[in-house]
Amino acid sequence: MNSFQAVFLGLIQGLTEFIPVSSSGHLVIVQSFLNIKEDQILFNVILHIGTLIPIFIIFWQDIKDMILLKKEKRKETFYILLAIIPTGIIGVLFEDFFEKLFANAYLTALMLIVTGLILYITEKIESGVKEVEELKFWQPLIVGLAQGAAIIPGISRSGSTIAASLFQGLNREAAARFSFLMSIPVIGGAGFLQFLKVVETDAFNLELKIVLFGFLAAVISGYLAIKILLKVLAEKKLNYFSYYCWFVAAVVIFINLI
């Protein structure tokens, strides 16, 4: 992998992590077309960690209030921790299975079709009015299951969790905030576990410069992506991303068939 490829992958990761078109799916497709084979899983994790930075920048006040255990944020903090339980269980039990999927561009395309359907249906439902604190204790678990399913390349994490949140009756702003905040422990935890695995196997052979370029590209594009998604969500235009997902899936399937 060279510096240009690293920056390109970082831009793809940052934009697609929050824009609901599946970051992992796009990385699988792009890496397949660029014929990049080395350290795919680890480099993907590094890019995911890069996308944590803009979440902290944009939602720092919420994060700070949760860290300080402010009374008005305690229930939301508990629900975020509750939501990551099913995600963690799915990730641990099916880790090897999901890693194999990262080499299958055709399956990723099929999952992009599913993501498009999720977004299209979501935009057809009426917006809720609830805040996170008004949810029943079992409802965050549903959102956590949606996030767990998004480990599959082609299923958008932001799209599936926002959709699940909206179906629970949350308003759009609360659904987006809940989706972004609950991604922090999941992305951070996955990155830490992968780092330990690399340390044990001494499998990391990418240049530091290449990693840094990809990381910075993910941070900058991730920040822009969050701003774009918040605007699109407020304007009720998520279905636009459905058409994009279906278009990309059609192109990938066509290329794999010829």
C-alpha positions in Angstrom: 0.0 0.0 0.0 1.4 3.4 -0.9 0.6 6.9 0.5 -1.9 7.8 -2.2 -3.9 4.6 -1.5 -3.8 5.2 2.2 -5.2 8.8 1.8 -7.8 7.6 -0.6 -8.9 4.8 1.8 -8.9 7.3 4.7 -11.2 9.6 2.8 -13.5 6.8 1.9 -13.6 5.6 5.5 -14.3 9.0 7.0 -17.0 9.9 4.5 -18.8 6.5 4.6 -18.5 5.8 8.3 -21.2 8.4 9.1 -22.9 8.9 5.7 -25.1 5.8 5.7 -23.6 3.8 2.9 -21.3 1.4 4.8 -17.7 2.3 5.4 -16.6 -1.4 5.7 -18.4 -2.2 2.5 -16.7 0.6 0.6 -13.3 -0.4 2.0 -13.8 -4.0 0.9 -14.8 -2.9 -2.6 -12.0 -0.3 -3.0 -9.4 -2.6 -1.6 -10.6 -5.3 -4.0 -10.3 -3.0 -7.0 -6.9 -1.6 -5.9 -5.7 -5.2 -5.2 -4.6 -4.3 -1.7 -4.1 -7.4 0.3 -1.8 -6.6 3.3 -3.1 -5.7 6.7 -6.6 -5.0 5.6 -8.3 -5.6 8.9 -5.8 -3.7 11.0 -5.6 -0.7 8.6 -9.4 -0.6 8.5 -9.5 -0.5 12.4 -6.9 2.4 12.4 -9.1 4.3 10.0 -12.2 3.6 12.2 -10.3 5.0 15.2 -9.6 8.1 13.1 -13.3 8.7 12.7 -13.7 8.8 16.5 -11.9 12.2 16.6 -14.7 14.2 14.9 -17.3 12.6 17.2 -15.4 13.9 20.2 -15.1 17.3 18.5 -18.8 17.7 17.6 -20.4 16.0 20.6 -17.8 17.0 23.2 -20.4 18.7 25.5 -22.5 15.5 25.6 -19.5 13.3 26.2 -18.1 15.6 28.9 -21.5 15.5 30.7 -21.6 11.7 30.6 -18.0 11.4 31.9 -19.0 13.8 34.8 -22.1 11.7 35.4 -24.4 14.7 35.3 -27.9 13.8 36.4 -29.6 14.6 33.1 -27.2 12.3 31.2 -27.1 9.3 33.5 -30.0 7.4 31.9 -28.7 8.1 28.4 -25.2 6.9 29.5 -26.7 3.7 30.9 -28.7 3.1 27.7 -25.5 3.5 25.5 -23.7 1.0 27.7 -26.8 -1.3 27.4 -26.9 -1.0 23.7 -23.3 -2.1 23.1 -23.9 -5.4 24.9 -25.5 -7.2 21.9 -23.0 -5.6 19.6 -20.1 -6.9 21.7 -21.6 -10.4 21.9 -22.1 -10.6 18.2 -18.5 -9.3 17.5 -16.9 -11.8 19.9 -18.9 -14.9 18.8 -18.7 -14.3 15.1 -15.3 -12.5 14.7 -13.7 -15.1 12.5 -16.8 -15.4 10.3 -17.0 -11.6 9.8 -13.3 -11.3 9.0 -13.7 -13.7 6.1 -16.5 -11.6 4.6 -14.0 -8.7 4.2 -12.6 -10.5 1.1 -16.0 -10.9 -0.6 -16.9 -7.9 -2.7 -19.9 -9.6 -4.3 -21.6 -10.3 -0.9 -20.8 -6.7 0.1 -22.7 -5.5 -2.9 -25.7 -7.6 -1.9 -25.6 -6.1 1.6 -25.5 -2.6 0.1 -28.8 -3.4 -1.5 -30.1 -4.2 2.0 -28.7 -1.0 3.4 -30.5 0.9 0.6 -33.8 -0.7 1.5 -33.3 0.1 5.2 -32.8 3.8 4.4 -35.7 3.9 1.9 -38.1 2.4 4.4 -36.8 4.6 7.2 -37.6 7.8 5.3 -41.2 6.6 4.8 -42.0 6.4 8.6 -43.2 9.3 10.6 -40.6 11.0 12.8 -40.9 10.3 16.5 -40.8 12.8 19.3 -39.0 10.9 22.1 -35.7 11.7 23.7 -33.3 8.8 24.6 -34.3 9.0 28.3 -37.9 8.2 27.4 -37.1 4.8 25.9 -38.0 1.6 27.7 -35.0 -0.4 29.0 -35.2 -3.0 26.3 -35.3 -0.6 23.3 -31.6 0.3 23.3 -30.9 -3.4 23.0 -32.7 -3.4 19.6 -30.5 -0.5 18.5 -27.5 -2.5 19.7 -28.5 -5.5 17.7 -28.7 -3.3 14.6 -25.2 -2.1 15.3 -24.0 -5.7 15.7 -25.5 -6.6 12.3 -23.5 -3.7 10.8 -20.3 -5.6 11.4 -21.2 -7.3 8.1 -19.5 -5.3 5.2 -22.2 -3.5 3.2 -24.5 -2.9 6.2 -24.2 0.7 7.3 -23.6 1.1 11.0 -24.9 4.7 11.1 -27.8 3.8 8.8 -28.9 0.8 10.7 -28.6 2.3 14.2 -30.4 5.6 13.2 -33.1 3.6 11.5 -33.5 1.3 14.6 -33.6 4.4 16.8 -36.3 6.1 14.7 -38.4 3.0 14.7 -38.2 3.1 18.5 -39.8 6.6 18.3 -36.8 8.8 18.8 -36.8 12.2 17.1 -34.2 12.6 14.4 -31.7 14.7 16.4 -31.8 12.2 19.3 -31.4 9.2 17.0 -28.3 10.7 15.4 -26.7 11.6 18.7 -27.4 8.2 20.1 -26.0 6.5 17.1 -22.8 8.6 17.2 -22.2 8.3 20.9 -22.8 4.5 21.1 -20.2 4.0 18.3 -17.4 5.3 20.6 -17.0 2.3 22.9 -17.6 -0.1 20.0 -15.1 1.4 17.6 -12.6 2.0 20.4 -13.0 -1.5 21.8 -12.6 -3.2 18.4 -9.5 -1.1 17.7 -8.0 -2.1 21.0 -8.6 -5.8 20.5 -7.2 -5.8 17.0 -4.1 -3.9 18.3 -3.5 -6.6 20.9 -3.8 -9.2 18.2 -1.2 -7.5 16.0 1.2 -7.0 18.9 1.0 -10.8 19.6 1.6 -11.8 16.0 3.9 -8.9 15.0 1.9 -8.7 11.8 2.0 -4.9 11.4 4.3 -4.0 8.5 2.9 -0.8 7.1 5.0 2.3 7.2 4.1 4.9 9.9 3.9 7.6 7.3 1.2 5.6 5.4 -0.8 5.0 8.5 -0.6 8.6 9.5 -1.8 9.8 6.1 -4.8 7.5 6.2 -5.6 8.4 9.7 -5.6 12.2 9.1 -7.7 11.7 5.9 -10.3 9.8 8.0 -10.4 12.4 10.7 -11.0 15.3 8.2 -13.5 13.6 6.0 -15.3 12.1 9.0 -15.9 15.6 10.4 -17.4 16.7 7.1 -19.5 13.5 6.9 -21.1 14.0 10.3 -22.1 17.6 9.3 -23.6 16.3 6.0 -25.5 13.5 7.7 -27.0 15.8 10.4 -28.2 18.2 7.6 -29.6 15.4 5.4 -31.3 13.8 8.4 -33.0 17.0 9.4 -34.2 17.6 5.8 -35.6 14.0 5.6 -33.5 13.0 2.6 -32.0 9.7 3.7 -33.6 8.0 0.7 -31.0 9.8 -1.5 -28.4 7.5 -0.1 -30.6 4.5 -1.0 -30.2 5.2 -4.6 -26.4 5.6 -4.2 -26.2 2.2 -2.4 -28.2 0.5 -5.1 -26.1 2.1 -7.8 -22.8 1.0 -6.3 -24.1 -2.5 -5.7 -25.2 -2.8 -9.3 -21.8 -1.7 -10.6 -20.0 -4.1 -8.3 -22.3 -7.0 -9.2 -22.0 -6.2 -12.9 -18.2 -6.1 -12.8 -18.1 -9.4 -10.9 -20.4 -11.1 -13.4 -18.4 -10.1 -16.6 
